[in-house]
Amino acid sequence: MESATVVRQLLRLTRAVLAAAEAHQQHRQTDLFANDVRARLARVHELLPAGQQAPLAVAEAELSDEARAMLERVRATEAKPATEAARPGR
């Protein structure tokens, strides 16, 4: 029976390591995607004629409640250290 317990613990550990690796990869992909979108938006902004360029920063008062909540989540994620943000279950 002891070997069955060890096997179960090893399985749980393997699952935890896999979940942590997947969470890290998802966090990394999200960061890469966000950086790519920012870079593309900056290029589009630069290509617009001078009279049509809107300010890069949108006033938060103009954002919908859903957009404001998303912005707050992004800011909270960016404020966390990478190791803390990549932990599963948080």
Secondary structure by P-SEA (a helix, b strand, c coil): caaaaaaaaaaaaaaaaaaaaaaaaaaaaaaaaaaaaaaaaaaaaaacccccccccccccccccaaaaaaaaaaaaaaaccccccccccc
